[in-house]
Amino acid sequence: MCGIVGFSGKESKEILKRMNDEIFHRGPDEEGFYQDKYVNLASRRLSIIDVLSGKQPIHNETKSIWLVWNGEIYNFKELRNELLKKGHKFYTDHSDSETIVHLYEEYGIDFINKINGMFAIALWDSKNKELILIRDRMGQKPLFYSFVNNEIIFSSEIKGILKYPYYKKEPNFEALNHYFTFKNIPAPFTPFKNIYSLFPGEVLIFDVEKKKKKQFKYWEIDFLKTNNDNIEEITYNIRNLLEDSVKKRMISDVPIGAYLSGGLDSSSVVSIMSKYSNSKIKTFSLGYTTFLEHKNQDIIAARKISNILDTDHYEYFMSPQELIDDLPNVLRSFDAPFSGAISTFFLTKLISKHVKVALSGDGADELFGSYLAPRLSQPLYYFEKIYKKIKSGYQLSNEDKIKLKPFENNIKFLENLYLKSNGNFEKWKYEILLFKDEEKKRLLNNGVFEYDKFNSFDLLKKDVENLKALDPLNRALELEWKTLLPDHVLAFVDFLSMVHSVEVRSPFLDYRLVEYVASLPGNLKIKNGNIKDILKKSLKGILPDKIINRKKEGFVLPVFWWLKNELKSFIFENLNEHELKNSVFNYEYVKFLLDSYYNNKENDFKLAAKIWNIVSFKIWWDLYFK
């Protein structure tokens, strides 16, 4: 696991070192450099596999191919043996890194389809004068790039590119406009002009002599594939694929641990780890110094699982003040505004004291359906069929109520959403997002922030038009797989763990499991309102029924509970008239939102989310542009 930076063009040790130092946290164990008259490559190494001889940059036998990369190849042993039989000679002891250069030698760019792992790769092919950038199928490892004076610059984190002296830092208002709707910056945008994120499953090839690039996708999730397996076969296959995925992610030359929230996803991973480990698994849970019943239940559930599986369990309790103190560090980790889940940052402080590698349950929500849009997709689809009857006074039958779960007791909510969207997917999805385009016109100061040229609904509509899935739930899952997962979930997993030099591995993101689950119909994933139904069936016998059927809480900070009291002073210190004068915000509208929230005895979570979105942006903007 590492961080990488580089650029084409004139050799400069000073610039390369400056860029590489900026991502020191991604690999504090070693640094490595390669330079010639065409390219400059550097890496920071977090030593996990082949600690002694796996130093980067890595080269082939003739030193015509050079590699810096970030990630893990989980099937490297099988691939290494295959390459040895074909006559390739390795100079490292058992490095997964060296496997990559020999695979490229043997198979060309098609080698990507042979590897199972997470990766951001920079390959220099000196014969063809091509610098090749590759990002893994799911987007677990980030990779950013820019073009300055006809040269390419790349880095695992934006901060590396910002240290390139010929790049001029400017805000990208189109990207920043979308932040207020999605709570993150959608790829390929970044907050900065002319810096882009490589898409998951994408290759960029830059000819350093001709100064030309080509980009293409080598993998995309396919919801059109279907299989005819029966339920017994499906549950067997899911369990086997998950078990093998966990086993592969336990390969390490250093100690490993696991996040344990007490929920279905992380508990299943820890259970399988315990089955295949020769020693106690170290597990880690996050709690809070202020008592909140629903959050306290997470700690209790995690302790129960730890006791059942006999893990070496650790807990980290954080306070609202710690959130205030560390929020600037969190936002620096992203180099972007972000107002989603940031729990990983705080728990990984503890994990870093014990292990370098931790497995997690990330990806299960997007595979099997858990968030609001997937939960709404089937009930809204059914509601459209019976709406005319309901308007005529029709009383819901028991069968209707089952089909509308979990919203059978909140029909008014479904009706309002249906009337606003007429059942149109992109329209009702847009309705449940944060700031709408019209509201942003009131929120943002056009004298400072260019908002009127950009439209988040059009971006969402374009994403929906490119979906291939046919059934309602799989369409919602496909959209989240291509947007929310890489841009939001995997972003916070990577940046907020790597800032503490911890590698996170996610068994649910093994491409074999992903492709199989994508081929299943939606009504197996959420069945009659039962979230992750087929996954729960697959885990029978692996976990106690109480854990399998436990209501999902989610690995998120209780920000919206703290906002009313513990964070109130912090909010007003940052969102007052003095602070917002001549800022990107219209103070009067921000004041309206604050008054609406704090003058209401009820805790309006939608308003709370907007306020947190605004204050997170304000702090980020001050860090980078004030």
N, C-alpha and C positions, 0 to 999 in steps of 0.2 A: 504494500500500500504506500503510495507516494503522492507527491504533487509535482506537476511538470510545467515548465515554461519554455518559450523559445521564439525565435524569429528568423526569417530568411534575410539574406543580404550581408552587408559588410560585417566582418568579425569584430565583436566588441566584448571583451571580457568584463568590462566595468558594467555595461548595461545588463548583460546576462546575469551577473552576480546580484545586481540590485533587484532585478525581477525575482530571482530565485529566493533571495532573503525574505522577500515579502510573503512567501508562503511557507516559511520555516516550520510552522505548526503542523503542516501536513506530513512532514517527515523529519523529525528532529534527530534521527540517528545518523544520517549521512547526507552528503551532497555530491553530485556528480555533473561533469560538463563534457560536451563535445562541440568542437567548432572547426569549421573549415571556411573556404572562401564563399560558400553558398548558404550555409545554415549555422545557427547557434542553438544548441539544445542543452537543457539543464533539468535536473530532478532533485527533489528532496525525498529521502527514503525513510519510511517507517518499516523497519525490518521485521518481517513475519515469516516468509518462506525463504529457506537457504540464507540464513542470516549472515554467514561468513563470506560466501562467494557470489552472492546475487546482486552485487553492486551495479547500479546504472551509471551511465548509459551502457546498454548491452549491444553486442555486435555479432555478426555471423563470422564464418571461418576466414573469409577474405576481407573482412572489414569494409565491405561495400554497402552493407545495410546496418543502420544504427537505430536504436530504439530508446525512447524514454516513455514511460507509461505509468498509469495510476490504476490499481485494481488487483483482482485475483482471478486466475484461471483455475477452475475447480476440477477440470478433467486433464490437467497438464501431464500427469503421470502416464496416462494412456497415450496421449499425443506424443510425448517424448519417446516412448518405446517404439511407436510407429515410425518416427523420424530416424531413430537409431537404425532400424531395420532397412531404411532407405539410404543409409550411408552418411547421414549427417553426423558431425562431430561436435560435441558440447565441451565447453571449457569450464562451465560452472558445475557444482556438485548435483544440485537438484532444483535449479531455479525455474519457476514458471515463466519468468521474463524471457529467458533465452529460447524457450519453446516458440515464442511468437516470431522471432526473426527467422528461425528455420522453417516454420510453417509458411511464412511469406515467401521464402526462397523456393519452397516446394510447390505451393499452390497459387501464388500470386494473391491478389486481393480477395479471392474466394476463400482464403483461409479463415475469414471471419466466421463463416457459417459452421466451422468445425469446433469452435471454442464455446465452452459453457462458462460464463463468468460475468463479472462486472468490470468495466474498463473504460479508460480514456487513453487512447494510444496516439503517439506521434512517431511515425516511421520515416526515416530518411533513406531513400533509395538513390544512392549517388550515381549509379549507372544511368538511370532514367531521369535524373535530376528532378525527382518528385518528392515533395514533403507531403505525407499522407496522415490526415487526422481522422480518427475513428472513435465513435462513442457507442457504448454497449446498447443492447436491444431495448432495455427498459429505461435507460437514462439514470442509472444509479450513480454513475461517476460523471461529474460536470466537466465541460470543456468549452472554453470561450475563445473567440478569435476576432481579429480586426485586420483591416488593410490600411497601411499608411505608406504613402509614397511608393505604391506598387509592391510593397513587401508585406508578407503575412506575419502577424504576431499572434501567439496563442498562450493560454495559461489555464490551469485548473480552476483558478479563481480570477475574477475581474481585477482584483487589486494588483495582480502581476502585470496586466496590460497597462494599468494606470501608471506604472513605474517606467514604462517605455517612454523615453524623453520626447519623441517626436509625435506622440499621441496628444491631441488637444482635448482635454476633458470638457464635455458639454452635456447638459441634460437632454435626454430623449423624451420630449413631452408626449409623444404618441404612446410610448411604453408606460410612462408614469400615469397617464390618463387611465389606462386599463387597470392599473394597480387598485384604484379606488372601487372598481367593480369586482375584481377577482381576488383581492387581498394579496396578490403577488404579481410579478411581471411575467406575462406569457411569452414563451419562446416563439420565434428566435430573438425577440426583443431583449434588451437589457436596459437599465436606466440611463445608459450613456450612448450618445450618438456614435455610430460606426463600430460599436462592439456588439457581437452577436453570440448567441448560444447555439452550438451545434445540436441538432435534434437527436433524440434517441434513435438508435438504429441507422445513423447517417454517416457517410464518408465524405470528406472533403479532400481532394487531391489538388495540390498547387505545384505547377511547373515553374521552378524558380528561374529558369532562363527565359521562357516565353511570357512569364508573369500572367499566366492564365490559370483559372481554377475550374474544376467541375465538381458537382455535388450530386449524390444520389443516395436513396434509401436502400439498404440491403435487407431490412426486416421491418415488418409491421404486423401488429396483432390482427388476426383474421377471425372475425365473428361469423363469417359466412360458412366456414367448415362445420359440418355436423357429423355426429357419430350415432350409431344405433345401439350403443351399449345399454343394458338394462341397469336398474338401480344397484343391484349387487356388484355388477362389474364396475360401475362408476365409482362407488364408495371404495372398492378394493384398489382401483387405479389411483384415485386421489391420495389414499393413504400411502400406497407404495411410492408414488412420485414424491410426496412430501417427505417421507422417511429418507429416501435416497438423497433428496436435496439437502436435508439437514446434515446427513452424514458427510456429504461432499464439503459442506461449509464448516465442518469441524476440523478439516485438515489444516494444521498450523504447527510451526516450530516454537510458538510462544503460547502462554496460557490464554484460554478463551473463557468468556462468560456469556450472559444473556440478560436482556431487558425482561422484566417480569411485571406486568401491570395487573395480573390477576384475571385478565380476560381470556377469551377463547384462543386468540391468535398466538400471543406470546406463551401462554401456558402449554399449548400443543407443541410448540418448538422446544420448550424446556423439557417436556415429557420425553420427546424423542431423543434429545441430547442425553438425558439421563440413562436411557436405554443403551446407548452406544459408547458411553464414557467409562473409563477405568477409574475415574476419580470424581469427587463431588463437583458438580457444576456450580460456579459462582453466579448468583442471580441478584438483580438490582431493581429496587422499586423506589418510586418518588412519592413523598407525602408532603404535607403542608403544616406550618406552625399554627395556622388558624383552623379551628374545627369546622369541617363541612361534612355532613353525614354521607352524601353520595361519594365524596372523595375518600373518606375514611374507609368506606367499604372496599375500595381498591386495595388499600394496604392490608386489610383483613383477608381478602381473597388471595392476595399474593402470598401472605404468610401461610395460609392453608395449603396452597400448592407447594410451597417450599417444604413444608412439613411432610406432605405426602411423598414428594420426590426426593426428600433428604438432600436439599441443596444447601450450599454455603451462602446464606442470604444476607444482603446488606440493604439498608434503607437510608435515603437522603431526604431530610425535611427542609424545605425552603420557605422563606417568608415573603410577604409582599414587598418589603424593603429591598430584599435581594433582587427581585424583579426590577425594581426602579434602578438600582445601582448597576445592574448588568445589561439593561436594555440597549445602551449604546454599543456594548461589545457584541451583543446578539446581532444587531443590524450591521456592524462592521463585518461580521462573519459572512453575511449574504452579499455585502456591497450593494444592497438594494433594499428598498422599503418592503416590509413584510409584516402582515398582521394576522398570520395564522398560528398554528400550534408551535410552541418553542420549548416544550418541556425537555426535549432531548438535550438542550444546552446544559440544563441544571443537573439532571441525573448523570450525565456523562462526566461531570466534575468528579463524582464519586467513582465511577467505573474506571477512569484513567489512573486511579491510585492502585488498582488491582490487576487489570488486564489491558492488553492492547487491542483485543478483538472481542466483539459482542454480537451475538445473533439476536434478531428481532422478528416480530410478526408483521412487519410492514408489507403491504401489498395485498393482504387477505381481504381488506375492506373493498378494494377496487376490483378484485377478482370475483368475489361472491356477493357483493352488494351490502352496503351498510349505511352510507351517507344519505342525506335527505333526498337528493334527486333519484337515486335508484329505488328508495323506499316509496317515492311518490309515483313512479312510472306506471306500475301495474294498476294501483287504485284509480289513478286519473284516467287511464285507458278504459277501465271498466265503467267509471263514473260517466264518461261521455256516452256510453251505450244506454244508460238508464236515466239520463238527465231529463229527457222529455217526460218520462213517466213520473219522475219526482216532482216536476213542475205541475203536473196534473193531480197531485195529491197522493201519489203512490207511496205506500209504507214499505220500508225496506224489509225484505225477508231475511231469515237467518243466513241463507246462501249469499245474499247481497252483502251482508255485514262481513262475512268471511272474505269475500272478494275485495272488500274495501279496507281490510286490515293493513296497517294499524291505525287508520284514520276513520274507522266506522263510527266513532263517537265525536268526530270533528268534521261533520259533513259540510258545515259552513265554510271551513277552510278550503276544502276541495272545491266547493262551488265557486268561491271567490277566485280561486286560481284558474278554474276552468273558464269563467266568464271573462277574465282578463286576457286569456290566451286562446280561447276557443279550442282548447285541447292541443294546440300547436306546441311541439316539444321545445323549440328554441325560445318561444315566447314564455312558457311557464318556467323554464329553466332560468331565463333572464329575470323573471319576477322574484325568484328566491335568492338572487345575488345581492350584493351590498348596495353600492350607490348606482342608481340608474343614470343614463346620459343626461337627462334633463336636470336632475338634481345636482350633478357635477357643475352645471353652469351657475348654480347659486353658490356652491361651495368654493369654487376656484376663482382666483383673481386673474382675469385675462390679461391684465397689464404685466403680470409676471409669468403666469402659467398659460401656455397656448393649449386651450382645451377644445376650441370650437371646430377644429379640423378633423377631430377623431371621434369614432363611434364604437363603443364596446359591444353594442348589440350586433352590429354588422360583423364584427370579428367572431362572435359566438355563432351567428347564423352561418358563416362560412365554414366553421368547424363542424356544425351539424350537417351541412350539405355534403360533407365528405365522408360521413359515416356509412358503413356497409351493413351493419347489423339490422335485422328485420324486426325482431320482437321488442316490445317497449323497454323491458329491463336491460337487455343487452345493448340497446342503443344508448341508454344512460350510462352503462358501464364502459362502453367503447369511448364515449366522449370523455369520461373521467380518466380513462386509461391514457388517453392522448394529451390531456391537458393538466388536470388536477394532480395526477400521480407524479409526472416528471417535474412540473413547474412548481409544485407546492410541497407535496409530501416528501418526495425523494430529495428535494432541495434542502428541506430542514433536517432530514436525516443525515445527509452528508456534511453540510456546512457546520451544523451545530455539534456534531461528534468529532469531526476532524479538527476543529479549533482546539479541542483537547487531546488531539493525537490519538484518537480511538477509531478503529475501523469497524463499521457496522455491516453485517452480512444478513441478507433477507432471504430465507429459504422459499417463501411464497413467490419470489420473483424468478425462480428457475424457469427458463424459457419453455422447458418441456411441460411443466405443470401449467404454466400460463396458456400455452397453446391448447392443452387438453381441456382446461376449464372454459376457455373461450368457445369451444365447440359445443358446449352444453346449452340447452334452452334455458331462458331466463326463469321459467316457472320452477326449475329445480333449485335455483340459487336463493330466491325468496319465494317461499310457498305459503300462500294464504297468510301473508304478513310475517311469517317466521323467517327472520333474517338469517342468511347463510345456512339454509336448511340442509343442503347436500353436504356441506362441510361438517356440520354437526353430526350428521349420520355417519360420515367417514371417520369421525374421531371417537365414536362409541367404543368404549373399552380402553381407549388411550387416556381419557380424562374422566373424572367423576361427572355425573349428570348435572350436578349443581353448578359446576363451572361451565359445562357445555351450554346450559340454558340460562346462564346469568345474563341479565340485561346489560348491554354494552354501555360503558361510561365514556370511554375514549381517553387516550393519553394526552390530555390537554390541561393547561393551567386553568385555575379557577378565576381568570382575569375578570370575567363579567360579574362574579360575586364580590370581588375585591373593589371593583370600580366605584361602588356606591359609598364606601367608607374608607378602607385602607389606602386606596389610590387616589382619593378625591383631591387632596392637596397637590399631589404630583400632576394631576390633570390640569388644575387651574394655574399652577406655576408655568406650565408650558402653553396653555391655550387661552391666555389672557390678552387683552387689547394691546398691551405694550409688546408682547412677544410676537403677535401676529400682524403688527402694523407693517404695511408694505411687504407682506409675505406672499406666499403662493395662495393663501386662503383669504376669503372674504370673512372678516371677523364677525360681522353681524349674523351671518348664517351659522357660523360655528357657535356663537353665543345662543342662538335659537335652539340648536341641538342640545347644548349643555343645559339650558333652562328646562327644556322639555324632559330631559332625563332626570335631572336632580330635583326638580319640583314635583316629580311623580313618586309616590310612595312605593309603587310597584317597580320591579326591576325589569325594564324593557330591554331584553337581550339584543334585539335588532339595533336599538339606539346605542346600546353599550358597544356593540361591534363597530358601529360607525365612529364613535368617539375614540376607541382604541386604534382604529385604522388611521384616523387623522393624527393622533399624537405620535404614533409610530412613524408616520411619514415626516412629521415635523422634525423629530429627532434625527432621522436619517438625512434629511435635507440640510440641517444645520451641520452635520458631520462632513458632508461632501461639497456643499455649495454655499453655505453662509459665509 
